[in-house]
Amino acid sequence: MKGRYNEYTRIVLLLVGNLDLSSNNLIGPIPEELTFLAGLQGLNLSHNLLSGGIPIGIGDMKSLESLDLSNNRLSGTIPQGISVLTYLAHLNLSCNNFTGQIPKGYQIQTLIDPSIYAGNPLLCGDLLRRKCPGAEASQAPKISQPEDIHEEDKALFYVVVMLGFANGFWSFFGVSQFKKDWRRAYFNFVDQAIDKAFVAIAVKVAELKRLRQSRTA
């Protein structure tokens, strides 16, 4: 993968660092078992006749730094699991039959070379400058309302507020004009509240004066 030649004398799956099976006319789907190679750093399956989709478990290959699946017959959507490969520095999915939107998030957004996805006419995304059908529908411009409709709404709002205020005001004071007991009770309550507030303020002022005099003494 990086100009090194590695020879394995003992098959230990967790220690396999690079697997290159390119240009071998391999057919059929990519085996899901390949995703069990947790220590794999480079996987090259390019220039074969592989079909089907990318295994869903691709996101479990946490050590993967290079992935080349170009020039095959792969199809379906690109799994979101690729976006969680935090060490992925090289990716090539060109010349296949992938469809749908390019995944977003994490490391995959740092790979900004459009050639990564070239030769997949049904792929869409910002990197390809090809909008996805769902994105176009969600970004449809809102229909602006005429100004006269907004003015009518404001006028109606003010009218409702004024009517509510007037109704509450006259409901209370109108009834109090005919109910002497209610009127007397209301003003007694207001007088008592004012007296209590005055007493509380006077007590507080006296306490502050005593505290100040004790400090100066």
C-alpha positions in Angstrom: 0.0 0.0 0.0 2.8 2.4 0.8 5.6 0.9 -1.3 6.3 -2.0 1.1 6.4 -5.7 0.4 4.9 -7.7 3.3 5.1 -11.4 3.5 2.8 -13.3 5.8 4.1 -16.7 6.9 1.2 -17.3 9.3 -2.4 -16.4 8.7 -3.6 -14.2 11.5 -6.6 -12.2 10.4 -6.2 -9.4 13.0 -2.7 -8.8 11.8 -3.4 -8.6 8.0 -2.6 -5.0 7.1 -3.1 -4.9 3.3 -5.2 -6.9 0.8 -4.8 -6.4 -2.9 -7.0 -8.6 -5.2 -7.2 -6.1 -8.1 -7.3 -7.2 -11.8 -8.3 -10.8 -11.2 -11.7 -11.0 -12.9 -13.4 -11.8 -9.6 -17.2 -12.1 -9.9 -20.1 -12.1 -7.4 -20.7 -9.8 -4.4 -18.0 -8.6 -2.0 -17.9 -11.1 0.9 -19.2 -9.7 4.2 -16.5 -11.7 5.9 -13.9 -9.2 4.6 -15.3 -6.7 7.2 -14.0 -9.0 9.9 -10.4 -7.9 9.1 -10.4 -5.3 11.8 -6.7 -4.5 11.4 -6.8 -4.0 7.6 -5.4 -0.7 6.5 -5.6 -1.1 2.7 -8.2 -2.9 0.5 -7.9 -3.0 -3.2 -10.6 -4.9 -5.2 -10.5 -2.7 -8.3 -10.7 -3.9 -12.0 -12.8 -7.0 -11.3 -16.3 -8.0 -12.1 -17.7 -7.7 -8.7 -21.5 -7.0 -8.3 -24.0 -6.2 -5.6 -23.4 -3.5 -3.0 -20.8 -2.5 -0.5 -21.1 -4.6 2.7 -23.0 -2.8 5.4 -20.3 -3.7 7.9 -17.7 -1.6 6.1 -17.9 0.8 9.0 -16.4 -1.8 11.3 -13.0 -1.7 9.6 -11.8 1.1 11.8 -8.2 0.9 10.7 -8.9 1.3 7.0 -6.8 4.0 5.3 -7.2 3.1 1.6 -10.2 1.6 -0.2 -10.3 1.1 -3.9 -13.4 -0.5 -5.4 -13.2 1.2 -8.8 -14.0 -0.4 -12.2 -16.4 -3.0 -11.1 -20.2 -3.6 -11.4 -21.1 -2.6 -7.9 -24.5 -1.0 -7.4 -26.9 0.3 -4.8 -26.3 3.2 -2.4 -23.0 3.9 -0.7 -23.4 2.8 2.9 -23.2 5.6 5.6 -20.7 3.4 7.4 -17.9 4.7 5.2 -18.3 8.1 6.8 -17.2 6.7 10.2 -13.8 5.5 8.9 -11.7 8.1 10.6 -8.4 7.0 9.1 -9.6 6.8 5.5 -7.2 8.9 3.3 -7.7 7.3 -0.1 -11.0 6.3 -1.6 -11.9 5.3 -5.2 -15.5 4.2 -6.1 -15.4 5.3 -9.7 -16.8 3.4 -12.7 -19.5 1.5 -11.0 -23.3 1.7 -10.9 -23.8 3.4 -7.5 -27.0 5.4 -6.9 -28.4 7.9 -4.5 -26.6 10.5 -2.4 -23.0 10.6 -1.4 -22.7 10.1 2.4 -21.9 13.1 4.6 -20.1 13.5 7.8 -16.7 12.9 9.5 -13.7 11.8 7.4 -15.5 11.3 4.1 -16.1 15.1 3.8 -12.3 15.7 3.7 -12.1 13.7 0.5 -13.1 16.4 -1.9 -11.8 14.9 -5.2 -14.8 14.5 -7.6 -12.9 11.7 -9.5 -13.6 9.4 -6.5 -17.2 9.1 -7.7 -16.7 9.5 -11.5 -18.5 7.1 -13.8 -21.5 6.7 -11.5 -24.2 8.7 -13.4 -26.9 8.0 -10.8 -24.9 9.4 -7.9 -25.7 12.8 -6.6 -24.4 15.3 -4.0 -22.7 18.6 -3.6 -19.3 17.3 -4.6 -20.6 16.2 -8.0 -22.6 19.4 -8.4 -25.6 17.2 -9.0 -28.6 17.8 -6.8 -30.5 14.9 -5.4 -34.3 14.8 -6.2 -35.3 15.0 -2.5 -33.0 17.9 -1.8 -34.6 19.9 -4.7 -38.0 19.3 -3.2 -37.0 20.3 0.3 -35.3 23.5 -0.9 -38.3 24.7 -2.9 -38.8 28.4 -2.3 -41.6 29.5 -0.1 -44.4 31.5 -1.7 -44.3 35.0 -0.4 -47.6 36.4 0.8 -48.8 39.8 -0.6 -48.2 42.7 1.7 -51.9 43.6 1.9 -52.6 40.2 3.5 -49.9 40.9 6.2 -51.5 44.3 6.9 -54.9 42.8 7.3 -53.5 40.3 9.8 -51.9 43.1 11.8 -55.1 45.2 11.9 -57.1 42.1 13.0 -54.6 41.4 15.8 -54.8 45.0 17.1 -58.7 44.9 17.0 -58.8 41.7 19.0 -56.4 43.0 21.6 -58.3 46.2 22.0 -61.6 44.4 22.3 -60.2 42.1 24.9 -58.8 44.9 27.0 -62.0 46.9 26.8 -64.1 43.8 27.7 -61.9 43.1 30.8 -61.8 46.7 31.9 -65.5 47.4 31.7 -66.4 44.0 33.1 -64.6 44.8 36.3 -65.4 48.5 36.7 -68.9 48.2 35.4 -69.8 45.5 37.9 -68.1 47.5 40.7 -70.3 50.5 40.0 -73.4 48.5 40.9 -71.9 46.3 43.6 -71.0 48.6 46.5 -69.7 45.7 48.6 -67.3 44.6 45.8 -66.2 48.2 45.3 -65.6 48.7 49.0 -63.7 45.4 49.3 -61.5 46.1 46.3 -60.4 49.6 47.6 -59.9 48.2 51.1 -57.6 45.6 49.6 -55.7 48.2 47.7 -55.3 50.4 50.8 -54.1 47.5 52.9 -51.6 46.5 50.2 -50.2 50.1 50.1 -50.0 50.3 53.9 -48.1 47.0 54.1 -45.7 48.1 51.4 -45.1 51.5 53.1 -44.5 49.8 56.5 -42.1 47.2 54.9 -40.1 50.0 53.2 -40.0 52.1 56.5 -38.7 49.1 58.5 -36.1 48.4 55.8 -34.9 52.0 55.8 -34.7 52.0 59.6 -32.6 48.8 59.6 -30.2 50.2 57.1 -29.8 53.4 59.2 -29.1 51.4 62.3 -26.6 49.2 60.4 -24.8 52.3 59.1 -24.6 54.0 62.5 -23.2 50.8 64.1 -20.5 50.6 61.4 -19.5 54.3 61.9 -19.4 53.9 65.7 
